[in-house]
Amino acid sequence: VPAPDAWMAALSRIPLLHQPGDGWLYNTCSDILGVLVARVADRPLPAYLAERLFEPLGMTDTGFAVAPTAL
């Protein structure tokens, strides 16, 4: 998997399908948002979300991947 800087740079080179305001495509942009949150928090997104969201809500089985020991 490419590093976030690499795929965000590649994403910036993709031409627009529409001029701003002329059309839209549904996309939550969660990958880009995740990179931005991690940069602002100055730590990996999973660690930030665990501390700020999952642990306070008691979400003990929530994460981004299944641990190899749980497969």
TORKERO-507918 format. One record per residue: y, x, z of N, C-alpha, C in turn; residue in one letter. Coordinates in steps of 0.001 Angstrom, whole numbers, plus 500000, padded with zeros to 6 digits. Layout:
YXZYXZYXZA;...
//
This chain:
498822500855500000500000500000500000501236500897500000V;502146500670499069503365501494499026504227501295500277P;504975502306500610505908502218501735507014501217501402A;507590500562502421508640499575502158509783500095501294P;510222501335501514511316501867500692510928501899499221D;509671502217498932509218502306497542509177500937496882A;508570499936497553508485498641496881509809497900496870W;510679498152497848511996497521497783512829498143496664M;512683499444496428513379500085495304512859499531493983A;511546499362493880510968498792492657511446497355492463A;511508496596493529511980495214493463513418495145492960L;514235496098493361515642496086492946515816496362491451S;514790496914490809514878497205489372514376496061488493R;513829495018489086513340493881488306514541493052487860I;514633492762486562515779491978486098515752490545486644P;516922489990486818517034488606487263516523487665486180L;515824486600486588515402485573485635516544484623485311L;517449484447486274518599483551486121519822484243486712H;520960483893486254522183484339486898522314483592488228Q;522911484212489226523064483531490509523713482161490341P;523075481159490925523566479791490848523044478996489669G;522394479650488692521894478943487507520459478456487647D;519699478973488564518311478567488752517762479185490022G;516556478776490382515953479320491582514441479236491479W;513784480049492272512338480020492421512048480002493913L;511071479226494318510733479155495736510109480461496193Y;510634481029497256510082482228497857510735482390499219N;509927482617500225510487482768501570511009484169501834T;510688485118500969511131486514501109510758487092502467C;509624486665503007509231487127504339508942488624504378S;508484489207503273508251490656503261509559491421503421D;510574490998502694511883491654502790512480491430504179I;512370490218504673512879489919506011512180490776507063L;510875490966506913510131491805507850510629493239507866G;510920493785506692511456495149506611512826495207507292V;513666494229507042515001494224507645514937494110509163L;514080493219509672513942493070511124513447494373511747V;512454494995511129511919496257511654512988497347511677A;513815497391510652514868498412510616515925498168511682R;516326496920511856517332496598512872516761496828514274V;515494496462514477514853496635515782514463498086516040A;514465498897514997514102500315515076512676500519515590D;511779499645515131510351499783515441509538498896514518R;508230499070514486507408498283513569507505496778513856P;507472495988512814507581494534512961506512493962513891L;505236494344513768504240493770514685504562494033516160P;505046495219516481505399495537517869506585494697518334A;507574494551517472508754493754517821508378492291518051Y;507598491721517132507214490316517270506305490093518472L;505429491048518753504559490910519925505391490809521199A;506367491704521334507179491713522553508115490512522642E;508752490174521533509807489155521564509321487729521322R;508145487568520731507700486225520359506303485912520878L;505320486703520456503932486365520761503625486418522257F;503974487505522929503672487637524358504414486607525211E;505725486376525000506403485352525804505815483951525623P;505243483676524457504653482361524204503169482301524566L;502624483402525071501217483427525440500269483425524253G;500738483905523116499936483914521887499099485196521856M;497984485199522571497186486410522735496318486736521528T;496061485784520660495210486019519485496005486042518190D;497289486296518258498150486299517079498443487731516666T;498389487984515358498675489323514872498763489342513361G;498734490541512792498904490704511359497621491064510636F;496597491443511388495317491809510783494225491636511831A;493012491496511354491880491399512263491432492819512604V;491307493093513871490854494420514304489433494673513809A;489124495894513395487772496194512903486678495810513897P;486974495911515188485977495556516199485731494056516282T;486640493257515718486500491802515758485861491230514501A;485565492079513538484959491595512293483486491325512459L;
//
